Amino acid sequence: MVVIIGVGVAIVGTDASDAQIQAIGSFAFFSMLFTFLFSVRRLDLRRERERRERDDAARR
């Protein structure tokens, strides 16, 4: 994440065209979005596994 932002800042600091700046911005946005969605999904799976383990332990 920091690398993407750093590359974006480095390109903006040079004579980058608007298309390059827009491409870096959209890439950073979508990578952050996918990272967020993936982490939410992993958290959901972890909660589901913990709930199943509690239910199994309660049945015994």
The 8 nearest C-alpha neighbors of each residue, nearest first, counted from 0:
[[1, 3, 2, 4, 31, 27, 30, 5],
 [0, 2, 4, 3, 5, 6, 7, 27],
 [1, 3, 5, 0, 4, 6, 7, 27],
 [2, 4, 6, 0, 5, 1, 27, 7],
 [5, 3, 7, 1, 6, 2, 8, 0],
 [4, 6, 2, 8, 7, 3, 1, 9],
 [5, 7, 9, 3, 8, 4, 2, 10],
 [8, 6, 4, 10, 5, 9, 23, 11],
 [7, 9, 11, 5, 6, 10, 12, 4],
 [10, 8, 6, 12, 7, 11, 5, 13],
 [11, 9, 7, 12, 13, 8, 15, 6],
 [10, 12, 8, 13, 9, 15, 7, 20],
 [11, 13, 9, 10, 8, 14, 15, 7],
 [14, 12, 10, 11, 15, 9, 8, 16],
 [15, 13, 16, 12, 11, 10, 17, 19],
 [16, 14, 13, 11, 10, 19, 17, 20],
 [15, 17, 18, 19, 20, 14, 11, 21],
 [16, 18, 20, 19, 21, 15, 22, 11],
 [17, 19, 21, 16, 20, 22, 15, 23],
 [20, 18, 22, 16, 21, 17, 15, 23],
 [19, 21, 17, 23, 22, 18, 24, 16],
 [20, 22, 24, 18, 19, 23, 17, 25],
 [23, 21, 19, 25, 24, 20, 18, 26],
 [24, 22, 26, 20, 21, 25, 7, 27],
 [25, 23, 21, 27, 22, 26, 28, 20],
 [24, 26, 28, 22, 27, 23, 21, 29],
 [27, 25, 23, 29, 24, 28, 30, 22],
 [26, 28, 24, 30, 25, 29, 23, 31],
 [29, 27, 25, 31, 26, 30, 24, 32],
 [28, 30, 32, 26, 31, 27, 33, 25],
 [29, 31, 27, 33, 32, 28, 26, 34],
 [32, 30, 34, 28, 29, 33, 35, 27],
 [33, 31, 29, 35, 30, 34, 28, 36],
 [32, 34, 36, 30, 35, 31, 37, 29],
 [35, 33, 31, 37, 32, 36, 30, 38],
 [36, 34, 32, 38, 33, 37, 31, 39],
 [35, 37, 33, 39, 38, 34, 40, 32],
 [36, 38, 40, 34, 39, 35, 33, 41],
 [37, 39, 41, 35, 40, 36, 34, 42],
 [40, 38, 42, 36, 37, 41, 43, 35],
 [39, 41, 43, 37, 38, 42, 36, 44],
 [42, 40, 38, 44, 43, 39, 45, 37],
 [41, 43, 45, 39, 40, 44, 38, 46],
 [42, 44, 40, 46, 41, 45, 39, 47],
 [45, 43, 47, 41, 42, 46, 48, 40],
 [44, 46, 42, 48, 47, 43, 41, 49],
 [47, 45, 49, 43, 48, 44, 50, 42],
 [46, 48, 44, 50, 45, 49, 43, 51],
 [49, 47, 51, 45, 50, 46, 44, 52],
 [50, 48, 52, 46, 51, 47, 45, 53],
 [51, 49, 53, 47, 48, 52, 46, 54],
 [50, 52, 54, 48, 49, 53, 55, 47],
 [51, 53, 49, 55, 50, 54, 56, 48],
 [54, 52, 56, 50, 51, 55, 57, 49],
 [53, 55, 51, 57, 56, 52, 50, 58],
 [56, 54, 52, 58, 57, 53, 51, 59],
 [55, 57, 53, 59, 54, 58, 52, 51],
 [58, 56, 54, 55, 59, 53, 52, 51],
 [57, 59, 55, 56, 54, 53, 52, 51],
 [58, 56, 57, 55, 54, 53, 52, 51]]
